Amino acid sequence: MTELTPVPLDGGPVAVLGALELERTAAGLRPQRLPARARAQVDDAHFQMVVAQPAGVRLAFRTAATVLELDVRATKTVLPGDAAFPDGRYELLVDGAPAGWTVVRDGDRIHVDPATGQARTVPGRPGTVRFDGLPDRLKDIELWLPQGEMTELLALRSDAPVKPPTPSRQPLWLHHGSSISHGADQLSPTGIWPSVAAARAGVRLVNLGLAGHCMLDPFTARAIRDTPADLISIKVGINIVGTDGMRLRVLTPSVHGFLDTVREGHPDTPLLVVSPILCPEAEERPGPLVPSWESGSFGFRALGDPAEVPAGRLTLQVVRTELARIVAERAAQDPQLHYLDGRTLYGEKDAAELPLPDALHPDAATHRLIGERFAELALRPGGPLRG
């Protein structure tokens, strides 16, 4: 068997792309998608789990190795009723092309109640990701981590020296959104829509999709403000309606405040506000959106009363109207601020052909469709983010 040599994960040639912070643990490093100061402001186990799930995070380096091994401790999510997500994929790209994927069966199990935010962890064993038979030449490697599993990086080994990745000239795109942007229920980290859009448009991705927690939080705005980026998009609305977390009176200044904070660090960066994709359940009915088995299969149902919309209760239609109005008002003094109606990414015709399986989240084919459309509508040369 080929002898493998340890490769430093901290302070060495390996770049951990897409993470805003690397948290040092007793055994290794845990990629985090918000800094510690932000994480400390929410005492909620589900939030902490989501931020530590490495959507869009990948290890990047250059090597002639034909064999790579990565030791990890995965934390897999278990929902009420012992419903576990499928094992997340570790996907390898060689010079930008797919070169295989694998999973880790072992790991901790975190049992989460989304209704209360409570969680308990059942310890498990570390696992090893192995790729062999790689091309025997110098090549750029990207190893994408599973977006739905917290991942602690323990050790990397290679059968050839490892160098830093080839410097990229691609623009850096930072995107913030909800579970649809996070893609935690999907199998492929390169198949969720922001990854598809980034690959198609030739940009580098920082994915701040936070399942259930795209809430216009000030600490997220500060994290975006303080993170280098060439292009920024914010896709907001479904979590606010889904939690019934705001009324119109609170939504409006919260959007303004979020944009104000982002602009403190990125005064001239192209900035795109994206409203929710079509979700028939919440278009005209306020939240909250709650799990339901009424139809015999799992889905989400909106419980609010449409009669309360005139008093300020939010629906997706109300949110889109207000986002469009706010952006139009601000764009008069901010020409790099733009708006995109999420229904251009997934609308009524799409819902008839590709219905949302649980009435809320897209399937893999719809993720690809949304990603391809976003690349064309927002990230193409001359588009709102690359005009």
C-alpha positions as CSV (number, residue, x, y, z in Angstrom):
1,M,0.0,0.0,0.0
2,T,1.2,3.5,-0.9
3,E,2.6,5.4,2.1
4,L,0.7,8.6,2.9
5,T,2.3,11.7,4.4
6,P,0.4,14.0,6.8
7,V,-0.5,17.4,5.4
8,P,-1.1,20.3,7.8
9,L,-4.6,21.6,7.8
10,D,-3.8,24.8,9.8
11,G,-1.2,27.2,8.6
12,G,-0.1,25.0,5.8
13,P,-0.7,24.8,2.0
14,V,-4.4,23.8,2.2
15,A,-6.9,26.6,1.8
16,V,-10.3,26.2,3.4
17,L,-12.6,28.2,1.1
18,G,-16.1,29.3,2.0
19,A,-15.7,29.4,5.8
20,L,-15.6,32.7,7.6
21,E,-13.8,31.2,10.5
22,L,-11.9,28.0,11.5
23,E,-12.8,27.0,15.0
24,R,-10.0,25.1,16.8
25,T,-11.3,22.0,18.6
26,A,-9.5,19.5,20.9
27,A,-8.9,17.3,17.9
28,G,-8.8,19.5,14.8
29,L,-10.6,22.3,13.0
30,R,-14.3,23.0,12.5
31,P,-15.3,25.3,9.6
32,Q,-17.8,27.9,10.7
33,R,-19.8,30.1,8.4
34,L,-20.2,33.0,10.9
35,P,-17.6,34.3,13.3
36,A,-17.6,33.5,17.0
37,R,-18.9,36.9,17.9
38,A,-22.0,36.3,15.8
39,R,-22.5,32.8,17.0
40,A,-22.4,33.9,20.6
41,Q,-25.4,36.1,20.1
42,V,-27.9,33.3,19.6
43,D,-28.5,30.7,22.3
44,D,-30.2,28.2,20.0
45,A,-28.8,24.7,19.2
46,H,-30.4,24.6,15.8
47,F,-28.8,27.9,14.8
48,Q,-25.4,26.7,16.1
49,M,-25.7,23.5,14.1
50,V,-26.7,25.2,10.9
51,V,-23.8,27.7,11.0
52,A,-21.4,24.8,11.5
53,Q,-22.8,22.9,8.5
54,P,-20.2,23.7,5.8
55,A,-22.4,24.6,2.8
56,G,-20.0,25.8,0.1
57,V,-16.9,25.0,2.1
58,R,-14.1,23.1,0.4
59,L,-10.5,22.3,0.8
60,A,-8.3,23.6,-2.0
61,F,-4.7,22.7,-2.9
62,R,-2.4,21.6,-5.7
63,T,-0.7,18.2,-5.8
64,A,0.4,15.3,-8.0
65,A,-1.0,12.9,-5.5
66,T,-2.9,9.8,-6.7
67,V,-4.3,9.0,-3.2
68,L,-5.9,11.4,-0.7
69,E,-7.3,10.6,2.8
70,L,-9.2,13.0,5.1
71,D,-10.1,12.0,8.6
72,V,-13.3,13.8,9.9
73,R,-15.8,13.7,12.7
74,A,-19.2,14.2,11.1
75,T,-22.3,15.2,13.0
76,K,-25.4,14.0,11.3
77,T,-28.9,15.4,12.0
78,V,-31.8,13.3,13.3
79,L,-35.2,14.9,13.4
80,P,-38.2,13.9,15.6
81,G,-39.3,10.4,14.9
82,D,-35.7,9.3,14.3
83,A,-35.9,10.6,10.7
84,A,-32.3,11.0,9.6
85,F,-31.0,12.7,6.5
86,P,-29.0,10.5,4.0
87,D,-25.3,10.6,4.5
88,G,-23.8,13.7,3.0
89,R,-21.4,13.6,0.1
90,Y,-17.7,14.6,0.0
91,E,-17.2,15.6,-3.6
92,L,-13.8,15.8,-5.3
93,L,-13.1,18.2,-8.2
94,V,-9.9,17.8,-10.2
95,D,-9.0,20.9,-12.2
96,G,-12.6,21.9,-11.8
97,A,-14.1,18.7,-13.1
98,P,-16.0,16.1,-11.0
99,A,-13.8,13.2,-10.0
100,G,-15.9,11.2,-7.6
101,W,-17.6,11.3,-4.3
102,T,-17.9,9.3,-1.1
103,V,-19.6,9.4,2.3
104,V,-18.7,8.8,5.9
105,R,-21.1,6.4,7.7
106,D,-19.8,7.0,11.2
107,G,-20.1,10.1,13.3
108,D,-22.0,11.8,16.0
109,R,-25.8,12.1,15.8
110,I,-27.5,15.3,16.9
111,H,-31.2,14.9,17.6
112,V,-32.9,18.2,17.0
113,D,-36.4,19.4,17.6
114,P,-36.9,22.3,15.1
115,A,-40.0,23.5,17.0
116,T,-38.0,24.2,20.2
117,G,-34.4,24.5,19.1
118,Q,-33.4,21.9,21.6
119,A,-30.8,19.3,20.7
120,R,-28.9,16.3,22.2
121,T,-25.8,14.7,20.8
122,V,-25.1,11.0,20.7
123,P,-21.3,10.5,20.3
124,G,-20.0,8.4,17.4
125,R,-16.7,7.5,15.8
126,P,-14.6,9.5,13.3
127,G,-14.5,8.4,9.7
128,T,-12.1,8.6,6.8
129,V,-12.7,10.0,3.3
130,R,-10.5,8.3,0.7
131,F,-10.0,9.0,-3.0
132,D,-7.5,7.0,-5.0
133,G,-6.6,6.4,-8.7
134,L,-6.3,10.2,-9.2
135,P,-4.4,11.4,-12.3
136,D,-0.6,11.2,-11.8
137,R,0.1,14.8,-12.6
138,L,0.1,18.2,-10.9
139,K,-3.5,19.3,-10.5
140,D,-5.8,21.6,-8.6
141,I,-7.9,19.8,-6.1
142,E,-11.2,21.0,-4.4
143,L,-12.7,18.7,-1.8
144,W,-16.2,19.9,-1.1
145,L,-17.7,19.1,2.4
146,P,-21.3,17.9,2.9
147,Q,-23.5,20.9,3.4
148,G,-25.9,19.1,5.8
149,E,-23.4,17.7,8.3
150,M,-21.3,19.5,10.8
151,T,-17.7,18.5,9.9
152,E,-14.6,18.5,12.1
153,L,-11.4,18.2,10.1
154,L,-9.0,15.9,11.9
155,A,-6.2,15.0,9.5
156,L,-5.3,15.1,5.8
157,R,-2.9,12.6,4.1
158,S,-1.4,12.5,0.6
159,D,1.0,10.3,-1.3
160,A,2.7,13.4,-2.9
161,P,3.6,16.9,-1.7
162,V,0.8,19.4,-1.4
163,K,1.1,23.0,-2.6
164,P,-1.2,26.0,-2.2
165,P,-4.0,26.2,-4.9
166,T,-3.4,28.1,-8.1
167,P,-4.5,31.7,-7.3
168,S,-7.9,32.5,-8.8
169,R,-8.9,35.6,-10.7
170,Q,-12.6,34.8,-10.5
171,P,-14.8,37.3,-8.7
172,L,-15.8,36.3,-5.1
173,W,-19.6,36.0,-4.7
174,L,-21.0,36.1,-1.2
175,H,-24.6,34.9,-1.0
176,H,-26.9,34.9,2.1
177,G,-30.2,33.0,2.1
178,S,-32.4,30.4,3.8
179,S,-32.6,26.6,3.7
180,I,-33.1,26.7,0.0
181,S,-29.7,28.4,-0.4
182,H,-28.2,26.2,2.3
183,G,-29.5,23.0,0.6
184,A,-29.1,20.9,3.8
185,D,-31.7,18.4,2.6
186,Q,-29.8,17.7,-0.7
187,L,-27.2,15.1,-1.3
188,S,-24.6,17.0,-3.5
189,P,-22.7,20.0,-2.2
190,T,-22.0,21.0,-5.8
191,G,-25.6,20.4,-6.8
192,I,-27.3,23.0,-4.6
193,W,-28.3,26.1,-6.5
194,P,-25.7,28.6,-5.4
195,S,-22.9,26.0,-6.2
196,V,-24.5,25.4,-9.6
197,A,-24.8,29.2,-10.3
198,A,-21.2,29.8,-9.2
199,A,-19.8,27.1,-11.4
200,R,-21.8,28.1,-14.4
201,A,-20.9,31.8,-14.1
202,G,-17.2,31.3,-13.2
203,V,-17.2,32.9,-9.7
204,R,-16.0,31.8,-6.3
205,L,-18.7,31.1,-3.8
206,V,-19.1,32.0,-0.1
207,N,-22.5,30.4,0.8
208,L,-24.1,32.0,3.9
209,G,-27.4,30.1,3.3
210,L,-28.6,29.5,6.9
211,A,-31.5,27.0,7.0
212,G,-34.2,28.6,9.1
213,H,-32.1,31.6,10.1
214,C,-32.2,34.1,7.2
215,M,-33.8,36.6,9.5
216,L,-32.1,39.9,8.8
217,D,-30.0,39.5,11.9
218,P,-27.7,42.4,12.6
219,F,-24.8,40.0,13.3
220,T,-25.1,38.4,9.9
221,A,-25.1,41.9,8.3
222,R,-21.9,42.7,10.2
223,A,-20.3,39.5,9.0
224,I,-21.1,40.3,5.4
225,R,-19.9,43.9,6.0
226,D,-16.6,42.6,7.2
227,T,-16.0,39.8,4.6
228,P,-14.2,40.6,1.4
229,A,-16.5,40.2,-1.6
230,D,-16.8,41.4,-5.2
231,L,-20.5,40.5,-5.5
232,I,-23.2,40.2,-2.9
233,S,-26.7,38.8,-2.9
234,I,-29.3,38.5,-0.2
235,K,-32.3,36.2,-0.7
236,V,-34.7,36.9,2.1
237,G,-38.3,36.4,3.1
238,I,-39.3,32.8,3.4
239,N,-37.9,32.3,6.9
240,I,-39.5,35.5,8.2
241,V,-42.9,34.4,6.9
242,G,-42.2,30.8,7.9
243,T,-41.6,31.6,11.5
244,D,-44.2,34.4,11.6
245,G,-41.2,36.3,13.0
246,M,-42.1,39.9,11.9
247,R,-44.9,42.2,11.0
248,L,-44.6,44.7,8.1
249,R,-43.8,47.5,10.6
250,V,-40.7,45.6,11.7
251,L,-39.7,44.1,8.3
252,T,-39.2,47.5,6.6
253,P,-36.7,49.1,9.0
254,S,-35.0,45.7,9.4
255,V,-34.3,45.5,5.6
256,H,-33.0,49.1,5.6
257,G,-30.8,48.4,8.6
258,F,-29.4,45.2,7.1
259,L,-28.6,47.0,3.9
260,D,-27.1,50.0,5.7
261,T,-24.7,47.7,7.6
262,V,-23.6,45.8,4.5
263,R,-23.0,49.1,2.8
264,E,-20.7,50.3,5.6
265,G,-18.1,47.7,4.4
266,H,-19.1,47.5,0.8
267,P,-20.3,50.9,-0.3
268,D,-19.9,50.3,-4.0
269,T,-20.1,46.5,-4.4
270,P,-22.9,45.2,-6.6
271,L,-25.6,44.1,-4.2
272,L,-28.7,42.1,-5.3
273,V,-31.8,41.7,-3.1
274,V,-33.7,38.5,-4.1
275,S,-37.2,37.9,-3.0
276,P,-38.6,34.3,-2.3
277,I,-39.2,31.8,-5.0
278,L,-42.8,30.8,-5.4
279,C,-44.2,28.8,-2.5
280,P,-47.9,28.3,-3.1
281,E,-48.6,27.5,0.6
282,A,-47.4,30.9,1.8
283,E,-48.2,33.2,-1.1
284,E,-51.4,34.6,0.3
285,R,-51.5,32.9,3.8
286,P,-49.3,34.1,6.6
287,G,-47.1,31.8,8.6
288,P,-46.0,30.1,10.6
289,L,-45.1,27.2,8.3
290,V,-45.2,24.0,10.3
291,P,-44.5,20.4,9.5
292,S,-47.6,18.4,8.5
293,W,-48.5,14.9,7.7
294,E,-52.2,15.6,6.8
295,S,-51.8,14.5,3.1
296,G,-50.2,11.2,4.1
297,S,-46.7,12.5,3.4
298,F,-44.4,15.0,5.0
299,G,-44.9,18.6,4.1
300,F,-45.3,22.1,5.4
301,R,-48.5,24.0,6.0
302,A,-49.1,27.7,6.6
303,L,-51.3,28.3,9.7
304,G,-51.9,32.1,9.5
305,D,-55.2,33.9,8.8
306,P,-55.2,35.8,5.5
307,A,-57.7,38.2,7.1
308,E,-54.9,39.5,9.2
309,V,-52.7,40.7,6.3
310,P,-54.1,44.2,6.3
311,A,-53.0,44.5,10.0
312,G,-49.4,43.7,9.1
313,R,-49.2,39.9,9.0
314,L,-46.7,38.9,6.3
315,T,-47.2,36.7,3.3
316,L,-44.7,36.1,0.5
317,Q,-46.6,38.4,-1.8
318,V,-46.4,41.2,0.9
319,V,-42.7,40.6,1.3
320,R,-42.0,40.8,-2.4
321,T,-43.9,44.0,-2.8
322,E,-42.1,45.6,0.1
323,L,-38.6,44.4,-1.0
324,A,-39.2,45.8,-4.5
325,R,-40.3,49.1,-3.1
326,I,-37.4,49.4,-0.7
327,V,-34.8,48.6,-3.3
328,A,-36.4,51.0,-5.9
329,E,-36.3,53.8,-3.3
330,R,-32.7,53.2,-2.2
331,A,-31.4,52.6,-5.8
332,A,-32.1,56.3,-6.6
333,Q,-28.9,57.0,-4.5
334,D,-27.3,53.6,-4.8
335,P,-27.0,52.6,-8.4
336,Q,-25.2,49.3,-7.5
337,L,-28.3,48.0,-5.6
338,H,-30.6,45.8,-7.6
339,Y,-33.8,43.6,-7.0
340,L,-34.6,40.2,-8.5
341,D,-38.1,38.7,-8.1
342,G,-37.6,35.1,-6.9
343,R,-40.4,33.9,-9.1
344,T,-38.2,34.4,-12.1
345,L,-36.1,31.6,-10.6
346,Y,-39.0,29.4,-9.8
347,G,-42.6,30.4,-10.7
348,E,-46.0,29.2,-11.4
349,K,-45.2,27.2,-14.5
350,D,-42.2,25.6,-12.7
351,A,-44.5,24.7,-9.7
352,A,-46.8,22.8,-12.1
353,E,-43.9,20.9,-13.7
354,L,-41.6,20.5,-10.7
355,P,-43.7,20.8,-7.6
356,L,-41.9,21.3,-4.3
357,P,-41.8,17.8,-2.7
358,D,-42.6,19.1,0.8
359,A,-44.4,22.3,-0.3
360,L,-41.3,24.3,0.7
361,H,-38.0,23.0,-0.5
362,P,-36.9,22.2,-4.1
363,D,-35.6,18.8,-5.2
364,A,-32.3,18.3,-7.0
365,A,-33.6,19.0,-10.5
366,T,-35.2,22.3,-9.3
367,H,-31.9,23.3,-7.5
368,R,-30.1,22.9,-10.8
369,L,-32.8,24.9,-12.6
370,I,-32.7,27.7,-10.1
371,G,-28.9,27.8,-10.2
372,E,-28.8,28.0,-14.0
373,R,-31.4,30.8,-14.1
374,F,-29.6,32.8,-11.4
375,A,-26.3,32.5,-13.3
376,E,-28.1,33.8,-16.4
377,L,-30.2,36.5,-14.7
378,A,-27.8,37.8,-12.1
379,L,-24.2,36.6,-12.7
380,R,-23.9,37.0,-16.5
381,P,-21.6,39.7,-17.8
382,G,-23.8,42.8,-18.0
383,G,-26.2,41.4,-15.4
384,P,-27.0,43.2,-12.1
385,L,-24.1,41.7,-10.3
386,R,-21.6,41.9,-13.1
387,G,-22.8,44.9,-15.1
